[in-house]
Amino acid sequence: MSAPEKNPVETRILVLEEHPLLRHGVADYLNSQPDIIVCGETDNIRDARNKIHDCKPQLLLTALRLGTGDSLEFVKSLKSEHPTLLILVYSAFEETIFAERALRAGADGYVMKKAPKEELLEAIREILGGNIYVSRDVAMRAFKKSLETRPENRSAPPSIGIEKLSDREMHIFFLLGSGLGNSQIANSLNLSVKTIESHRENIKHKLDLSCSRDLVACAKKYVEVTFVPPADLIGRSKKKVVRFPAA
């Protein structure tokens, strides 16, 4: 009589997503895998910190939030507090703009919400295997950029100087483009209105914009171009991935 098969070791994952239907859909999909268990779900950063302490996940799957709460700052602080915690960011914001920023903040991978569900699982397995995960498109852009040496050959779509902005300035730029005013942005980020005004001036200077009207118009146009509405978890065509050794 043969010995019974052992259950595979389950990877513990915490899911941070503010939309209940999407959060439950992701959790159900991951729980259907034989080697994964969702040890917790939450819709806000504060509760996520408590759950990380309580359920001790190996990987955090977090949406990129540019409204209430700053996900990039959250990722930075988490990597400082929990250096062994793996972090996968998934987002409706275009990866060519935000994947690099998320990885610089300490994330181990970046997936678009419009990606097929199989790609989410692929990203998780790549990260667990010690690699980082980005789509082939992002990887090829990064490779091409690394080969460019002449300033006149450098490009970053759209070429309005957006790469000059800091993470905080990018965050405020997107909130402006989403229709928020100074007071709303200040409340959202727990900053003073004066600080927001100072950031706006810095953004105008870096983007060579002459007035606040031009800044708001530019921000709105940029959000329209770069924001990609999330799809459901029903798969589409799968992207290829490029594997990189973790630093």
C-alpha positions in Angstrom: 0.0 0.0 0.0 1.5 3.3 -1.1 2.0 6.2 1.4 -0.5 9.0 1.0 0.7 12.1 -0.9 1.7 15.0 1.2 0.0 18.3 0.6 2.2 20.9 -1.0 3.6 23.7 1.2 1.2 26.6 1.0 2.5 30.1 0.3 0.7 32.6 2.6 -0.5 35.7 0.7 -2.2 38.9 2.0 -4.4 40.8 -0.5 -4.8 44.6 -0.2 -7.5 45.9 -2.5 -10.1 48.5 -1.8 -12.8 47.2 -4.1 -14.6 44.2 -2.4 -15.7 42.3 -5.6 -12.2 42.5 -7.1 -10.6 41.6 -3.8 -12.8 38.6 -3.3 -12.3 37.5 -6.9 -8.5 37.6 -6.5 -8.6 35.8 -3.2 -10.9 33.0 -4.5 -8.7 32.5 -7.5 -5.5 32.3 -5.4 -7.2 30.0 -2.9 -8.1 27.6 -5.7 -4.4 26.9 -6.2 -3.0 23.9 -4.3 0.1 25.6 -3.1 -1.3 29.0 -2.1 -3.5 30.2 0.7 -4.8 33.8 1.2 -4.2 34.3 4.9 -5.9 37.7 5.0 -7.7 40.4 3.0 -8.0 44.1 3.6 -9.0 47.3 1.9 -6.7 49.8 3.6 -3.0 50.3 4.5 -3.5 50.7 8.2 -5.3 47.4 8.5 -2.7 45.8 6.2 0.0 46.6 8.7 -1.9 44.8 11.5 -2.6 41.8 9.3 1.0 41.5 8.3 1.9 41.3 12.0 -1.0 38.8 12.8 -1.0 36.4 9.8 2.6 36.7 8.8 2.3 36.4 5.0 5.2 35.6 2.7 3.9 37.8 0.0 1.7 41.0 -0.1 -0.4 41.5 -3.2 -1.3 45.2 -3.2 -3.1 47.5 -5.6 -1.4 50.7 -6.5 -3.5 53.5 -4.9 -3.1 57.1 -5.9 -6.2 58.4 -4.1 -6.3 57.9 -0.3 -3.0 56.6 0.9 0.3 56.5 -0.9 1.1 52.9 -2.0 4.7 53.7 -3.0 5.5 55.2 0.4 3.8 52.2 2.0 6.0 49.8 -0.1 9.1 51.7 0.9 8.3 51.6 4.6 7.3 47.9 4.5 10.6 46.9 2.9 12.4 48.7 5.7 10.3 47.1 8.4 9.9 43.6 6.8 12.8 43.1 4.4 11.9 39.4 3.7 8.3 40.2 2.7 7.7 39.9 -1.0 5.6 42.5 -2.6 3.7 42.3 -5.9 2.0 45.5 -7.1 -1.0 45.2 -9.5 -2.5 48.3 -11.0 -4.7 50.0 -13.5 -2.0 52.6 -14.1 0.1 52.1 -17.1 3.1 49.9 -16.3 5.5 51.8 -18.6 5.1 54.8 -16.2 4.7 53.1 -12.8 6.5 49.7 -12.9 9.9 51.2 -12.5 8.8 53.5 -9.7 7.2 50.5 -7.8 10.3 48.4 -8.2 12.5 51.3 -7.0 10.2 51.6 -4.0 11.0 48.0 -3.1 8.3 46.0 -4.9 9.3 42.6 -6.4 7.0 42.8 -9.4 4.3 44.7 -11.2 1.2 43.4 -13.0 -1.6 45.3 -14.8 -5.1 44.7 -13.6 -6.1 44.1 -17.3 -3.7 41.2 -17.5 -5.2 37.6 -17.7 -5.5 35.9 -14.3 -2.8 33.3 -15.4 -0.3 36.2 -15.5 -1.0 37.1 -11.9 -0.2 33.5 -10.9 2.9 33.5 -13.1 4.1 36.7 -11.5 3.6 35.3 -8.0 5.6 32.1 -8.8 8.4 34.1 -10.4 8.7 36.3 -7.3 8.6 33.2 -5.0 11.4 31.8 -7.2 13.7 34.7 -6.4 13.1 36.7 -9.5 11.4 40.0 -10.2 8.5 40.3 -12.6 7.6 42.8 -15.3 6.0 42.3 -18.7 8.2 41.9 -21.8 7.2 45.3 -23.0 8.6 47.0 -19.8 11.7 44.8 -19.8 12.5 45.7 -23.5 12.0 49.4 -22.8 14.4 49.2 -19.9 16.9 47.3 -22.0 16.6 49.8 -24.8 17.0 52.7 -22.4 20.2 51.1 -20.9 21.7 51.0 -24.4 21.0 54.6 -25.2 24.0 56.9 -24.6 23.3 60.0 -26.7 20.9 62.4 -25.1 19.1 63.2 -28.3 18.2 59.5 -28.7 16.5 59.3 -25.3 12.7 59.1 -25.2 10.0 58.6 -22.6 6.4 58.5 -23.8 4.7 60.9 -23.5 7.8 63.2 -23.7 6.6 66.0 -21.4 9.4 65.6 -18.9 7.3 63.4 -16.5 10.4 61.4 -15.6 11.8 64.5 -13.8 9.1 64.3 -11.2 9.7 62.7 -7.8 7.3 59.9 -6.6 5.4 62.5 -4.4 5.2 65.0 -7.3 3.9 62.2 -9.6 1.3 61.3 -7.1 0.1 64.9 -6.8 0.2 65.3 -10.6 -2.1 62.3 -11.0 -4.5 63.6 -8.3 -4.6 66.9 -10.1 -5.4 65.1 -13.3 -8.2 63.2 -11.6 -10.0 66.4 -10.8 -8.9 67.0 -7.1 -8.2 70.5 -5.8 -5.4 71.5 -3.4 -7.5 71.0 -0.2 -8.7 67.6 -1.3 -5.2 66.5 -2.2 -3.9 67.9 1.1 -6.5 65.9 3.1 -5.9 62.8 1.1 -2.1 62.8 1.7 -2.2 64.3 5.2 -0.2 67.3 4.1 -0.9 71.1 4.4 -2.4 73.0 1.5 0.8 75.1 1.5 2.9 72.0 1.0 0.7 71.0 -2.0 1.0 74.5 -3.5 4.8 74.2 -3.2 4.8 70.8 -4.9 2.6 72.3 -7.7 5.1 75.0 -8.3 7.9 72.5 -8.5 5.9 70.4 -11.0 5.2 73.4 -13.2 8.9 74.3 -13.2 10.0 70.8 -14.1 7.4 70.4 -16.8 8.0 73.9 -18.1 4.4 75.0 -17.7 3.6 78.7 -17.3 0.5 78.7 -15.2 -1.8 76.6 -13.0 -4.4 76.2 -15.7 -1.8 74.7 -18.0 -0.7 72.3 -15.2 -4.2 71.1 -14.6 -4.9 70.6 -18.3 -1.6 68.8 -18.8 -2.4 66.5 -15.8 -5.9 65.7 -17.0 -4.6 64.8 -20.4 -1.9 62.7 -19.0 -4.3 60.7 -16.8 -6.6 60.2 -19.8 -3.7 58.8 -21.8 -2.0 56.6 -19.2 -4.8 55.3 -17.0 -6.0 51.9 -18.2 -9.4 50.8 -16.8 -9.2 47.4 -14.9 -10.6 44.3 -16.5 -12.2 41.4 -14.7 -10.4 38.2 -13.9 -11.4 36.5 -17.1 -8.2 35.8 -19.0 -7.2 37.4 -22.3 -4.1 36.8 -24.3 -1.1 36.1 -22.0 1.9 38.4 -22.1 5.4 37.0 -22.3 7.6 37.8 -19.3 11.3 38.4 -18.9 13.0 37.0 -15.8 15.6 39.0 -13.9 17.7 37.8 -11.0 16.6 39.6 -7.8 19.1 42.2 -6.6 
